[in-house]
Amino acid sequence: MDVLRVFIGSPDGLNLRNILWHGFASSQEIPTKYSSMLVLLTVGLGQLLSNYLLQTQSDLVHRPYVLFTNLKELHVFPDLNHELLSLAEELVVKSSIVLRTMRPFWITALTLFRQHRYADCVMLLLPQLESGLRLLFTTVNKCPSRLITAESSSLFTTFDEMLTKQLNNEEVNKLPSVLGESAMVRP
């Protein structure tokens, strides 16, 4: 159980899953063996759950699947030529919302995009987008102490907080005016 607490566990422990998923750690900070262990633990937990359900003759209710019938209409992964992807790489290097330590993730994601490995690209970019948005949020709202908060004693800045109209101190969140209201539309 202690291993699970370290890797996946409560907010009172290391909780490596949260640190990695929410974009707090760079590739140099967490050895690959720990990330690999996290994947193996997750798969192992799935197998244990399956065995438990078989033994107890219980059912696990799954969320309904989402089917995208026509991906071309969604324009999720546009056809970007080599020139545009090279420009994207330049922007990653010059961007003020991409931390230098996180650049390898962005460059790898662009490489995956070039290889049409879109799912891998998205999985790698989601934590980075959150991290970049957190950096922009803390900059425009002048709260730099909220940038790298991954401690058990305080909550880290989440999407929910970044996308609200007002901050906890009742001040107006300045992120919507920087991004533009259309970027802030939530379902």
N, C-alpha and C positions, 0 to 999 in steps of 0.2 A: 504494500500500500504506500510506503514512503516514496517509492520510485514514481508512482502515479501522482502523488502530491507535488513532486518536483517538476515533472514534465507537463502535467495537465491540471493539477490540483487547484486548490482554493486560492483566493487572492492573498492569503496570508503567507504563501510560499513563493518559490521562484516562479512557477507557472510559465514555463518556457513557451507553451503554446501561445499565450497572450503576448509575450514579448516578441515572438516571431510574427504572429499574424497581424499585429497592429503596427508593424514597421518600426519597432524600437531598436532592433539589432542589425548591425551591418554584417556582411559576410565574414569580416575579419574578427568579429567579436564572439561569435558562437561557432565552435568547431563543428564541422560537417557531421561528425559521428553523433552529436547530440540531436541534430535535426533528423538524421536517419533513425535514431532511436525513437524519436517522437512519432515518426511515420509507422515504424514497426509496432509501437505500443498501440497506436490507433487501430491498425489492422488487427492486432491481437485482441483488443477489446471487442471488436466486431465479432470475431470468432467465438470468444467467450460468451458473448450475449446470445449468439445463435445456438450454441450448445445449451445454455441455460433455458432458452425458450423451448428447445426440443424436450429437455428433461421435465420441465414444468407444464408442458403442453399449453404454453401461452402464445399469444399472438402479439406481434409488434405492429402497431398501426403506423403506417408510413404516410408521409405527406403526399398529396397527389402530384404526379409528374406534370411538368409543363412541357407541352409539345409545341415547337415552333414549326409550323407547316411550311412556311416559305421564308427561309433565311435571307434571300436576296432582297425581299421587300423591307426587311428590318434595317438594312445598311449598317449592321453591327461591325463587320470587318470589311471596310472598303478596300478596293484595289489600289494600293499605294505603290507607286513605282519606286525604283531604286533611288532616284533623286530626292523624293520626298522623305524616304526613310533615312537617307544620309543627312538631310536637313534636321530631322527629328533627333538624330544622334548629336548633332551640333547643339541643338537647343537643350538637350539633357546636360551637356557639359557647361553651357552658359547660364542655365536656369538658376534663379535664386531660390526656387522652391524644391530643388533636388539637392539634398545633402551630398557632399563629396563622397562620404563613405557609402552612400546608397547608389552611386552611379553604376557600379557593376551590375546591379539588379536591372536597372533601366536598359542598359546596353544589351544584356542577355535577353530581356523581354523583346527588344526590337529584333534581335537575331531570331528568336522563336517566331515572331510575326513573319519574318522573311521566309521561314521554313514552313509557313502555314500551320504552325502548331499553336493555334489560337487559344485553346484551353490552357495550355502551359503558360502562354503569354499573359493571359488574364489573371491566373493564379499568382503569378509573380508580381504583376502590377498592382493588384488591389491593395496590399499592405503599403506599397510605395505611394500610391495615390492618397491614401489616408495620411501617411507621414508628411507628404508635401502639402496637403491641405491643412494639416495641423500646424506646420511651419508658417504658412500664410496667415492662418487664423491668429496665431500667437503674435505675429509681427504687426498686423493691422490693428489688433485690439490691445496692443502694448502689454501683453502678459507673457513675457519670455519664460517665466518659471514654469509655465504649463506645457512647454515644448517636449521635454524629455521627462515625463512623469510616468514611471512604470514601477511605482513603489507600493508595497502592501498597505502603507498608511494613508495613501491618497489615491483618488480615482484619476485615471488618465483622461485626457481630453478626447471625447468620442465624437463620432459623426453627429449624434443627436445634439450635442452641445454646439458643435461648429455650425450647424444648420438652423439653430434657433434664432428668433428675431432679437431676443434680449439675453444678455449674459446673466449669470447668477447674481452679479452685483447691481442688477437693474439697468445697466448701461446698454445702449443699442449695440448689437453685434455689427461690426463694420465689414465683415466678410461679404455679405450680400452685395453691398455697393461696389466692392472691388471686383467680384466675379460677375456681377450683373444679375438682376432678378431672374432672368430666364434660366440661369444655371442653378438657381435655388429652388426651382419648382419641385415639390415632393408629391408623390402619389397619395 
